[in-house]
């Protein structure tokens, strides 16, 4: 099963996406910020990360640099 990590402040924004992907047998994980997501990624395998452009003090571009 593919693993998807959503990085969003408000999960209600992506409820439809989560419901659709869950119905297609994707494993969904949620993180409220990029710092938390980076810690999660250190210990877990994720196939796709979907995130907001900016959450708090870090932008998605900075997050991507840290992941790759």
Backbone as CSV, one residue per row, in Angstrom:
resi,resn,N_x,N_y,N_z,CA_x,CA_y,CA_z,C_x,C_y,C_z
1,UNK,0.832,-1.192,0.000,0.000,0.000,0.000,0.874,1.252,0.000
2,UNK,0.554,2.212,-0.841,1.296,3.475,-0.818,1.014,4.249,0.470
3,UNK,2.035,4.911,0.964,1.934,5.719,2.178,1.976,7.197,1.816
4,UNK,1.002,7.948,2.299,0.895,9.375,2.008,0.936,10.151,3.317
5,UNK,1.753,11.187,3.347,1.831,12.066,4.504,1.276,13.431,4.120
6,UNK,0.233,13.861,4.808,-0.322,15.202,4.639,0.277,16.095,5.712
7,UNK,0.808,17.252,5.299,1.338,18.229,6.242,0.450,19.463,6.125
8,UNK,-0.495,19.568,7.056,-1.487,20.650,7.016,-1.817,21.108,8.431
9,UNK,-2.081,22.395,8.560,-2.482,22.938,9.871,-3.888,22.489,10.237
10,UNK,-4.757,22.482,9.257,-6.163,22.188,9.497,-6.569,20.992,8.639
11,UNK,-6.768,19.845,9.267,-7.074,18.634,8.515,-8.429,18.677,7.820
12,UNK,-9.306,19.562,8.250,-10.614,19.644,7.586,-10.468,20.112,6.141
13,UNK,-9.367,20.795,5.843,-9.109,21.270,4.485,-8.937,20.098,3.518
14,UNK,-8.378,19.005,3.991,-8.075,17.895,3.096,-8.888,16.632,3.393
15,UNK,-9.994,16.765,4.082,-10.816,15.592,4.430,-11.267,14.804,3.204
16,UNK,-11.659,15.497,2.138,-12.112,14.806,0.925,-10.976,13.998,0.313
17,UNK,-9.768,14.580,0.291,-8.609,13.865,-0.254,-8.287,12.633,0.584
18,UNK,-8.332,12.805,1.891,-8.040,11.697,2.795,-9.061,10.575,2.603
19,UNK,-10.320,10.937,2.498,-11.376,9.940,2.310,-11.181,9.189,0.992
20,UNK,-10.880,9.914,-0.074,-10.685,9.285,-1.381,-9.475,8.349,-1.361
21,UNK,-8.356,8.828,-0.880,-7.150,8.000,-0.865,-7.301,6.799,0.052
22,UNK,-7.952,6.973,1.178,-8.194,5.847,2.090,-9.047,4.783,1.419
23,UNK,-10.014,5.201,0.641,-10.883,4.241,-0.055,-10.123,3.461,-1.123
24,UNK,-9.012,4.024,-1.601,-8.174,3.357,-2.610,-7.041,2.575,-1.960
25,UNK,-7.139,2.378,-0.649,-6.196,1.573,0.137,-4.842,2.251,0.360
26,UNK,-4.794,3.566,0.291,-3.585,4.294,0.666,-3.539,4.394,2.185
27,UNK,-2.352,4.338,2.746,-2.172,4.567,4.173,-1.918,6.056,4.354
28,UNK,-2.734,6.696,5.172,-2.666,8.145,5.359,-2.097,8.472,6.733
29,UNK,-1.128,9.369,6.756,-0.571,9.899,7.998,-0.723,11.409,7.958
30,UNK,-0.863,12.017,9.121,-1.047,13.460,9.217,0.018,14.087,10.098
31,UNK,0.445,15.265,9.699,1.374,16.047,10.493,0.908,17.491,10.455
32,UNK,1.026,18.186,11.572,0.541,19.570,11.645,1.588,20.599,11.232
33,UNK,2.853,20.186,11.144,3.893,21.132,10.729,5.058,20.367,10.116
34,UNK,5.949,21.101,9.459,7.054,20.461,8.754,8.119,19.904,9.697
35,UNK,8.311,20.516,10.837,9.275,19.989,11.805,8.831,18.602,12.272
36,UNK,7.561,18.480,12.607,7.001,17.192,13.018,7.102,16.183,11.869
37,UNK,6.850,16.636,10.654,6.922,15.759,9.482,8.339,15.241,9.261
38,UNK,9.346,16.114,9.414,10.737,15.682,9.256,11.103,14.608,10.264
39,UNK,10.678,14.767,11.502,10.941,13.753,12.529,10.259,12.438,12.176
40,UNK,9.039,12.530,11.674,8.299,11.334,11.274,9.013,10.621,10.123
41,UNK,9.498,11.405,9.147,10.152,10.826,7.973,11.488,10.166,8.302
42,UNK,12.126,10.576,9.376,13.382,9.949,9.787,13.187,8.483,10.144
43,UNK,11.987,8.136,10.598,11.746,6.785,11.098,10.734,5.991,10.276
44,UNK,10.100,6.636,9.285,9.029,5.971,8.547,9.200,6.172,7.045
45,UNK,8.752,5.190,6.274,8.798,5.270,4.821,7.492,5.897,4.318
46,UNK,7.635,6.942,3.538,6.485,7.614,2.941,6.729,7.708,1.440
47,UNK,5.708,7.429,0.649,5.835,7.484,-0.803,5.532,8.873,-1.358
48,UNK,4.577,9.559,-0.742,4.150,10.875,-1.223,3.903,11.795,-0.037
49,UNK,4.389,13.041,-0.151,4.105,14.068,0.854,3.288,15.157,0.183
50,UNK,2.163,15.492,0.796,1.302,16.578,0.309,1.237,17.612,1.423
51,UNK,1.641,18.837,1.098,1.690,19.840,2.146,1.278,21.224,1.689
52,UNK,0.979,22.048,2.663,0.657,23.444,2.392,1.936,24.180,1.999
53,UNK,1.790,25.257,1.254,2.941,26.032,0.803,3.739,26.569,1.985
54,UNK,3.069,27.119,2.974,3.785,27.647,4.129,3.012,27.333,5.409
55,UNK,3.715,26.761,6.344,3.164,26.502,7.665,4.158,27.087,8.660
56,UNK,3.686,28.045,9.435,4.518,28.704,10.447,5.774,29.292,9.817
57,UNK,6.948,28.960,10.347,8.168,29.644,9.929,8.936,28.956,8.807
58,UNK,8.532,27.782,8.379,9.271,27.083,7.328,8.403,26.956,6.077
59,UNK,8.983,27.198,4.930,8.270,27.057,3.674,8.495,25.659,3.126
60,UNK,7.648,25.250,2.215,7.739,23.898,1.662,9.066,23.684,0.937
61,UNK,9.601,24.719,0.306,10.892,24.589,-0.371,11.997,24.222,0.593
62,UNK,12.015,24.820,1.750,12.998,24.507,2.785,12.794,23.076,3.284
63,UNK,11.556,22.668,3.429,11.239,21.306,3.849,11.769,20.297,2.831
64,UNK,11.537,20.579,1.554,11.987,19.666,0.493,13.513,19.526,0.511
65,UNK,14.220,20.613,0.725,15.685,20.558,0.813,16.119,19.606,1.930
66,UNK,15.408,19.629,3.046,15.754,18.772,4.182,15.414,17.311,3.952
67,UNK,14.418,17.054,3.129,13.980,15.674,2.890,14.876,14.988,1.866
68,UNK,15.291,15.719,0.849,16.060,15.096,-0.242,17.524,15.017,0.024
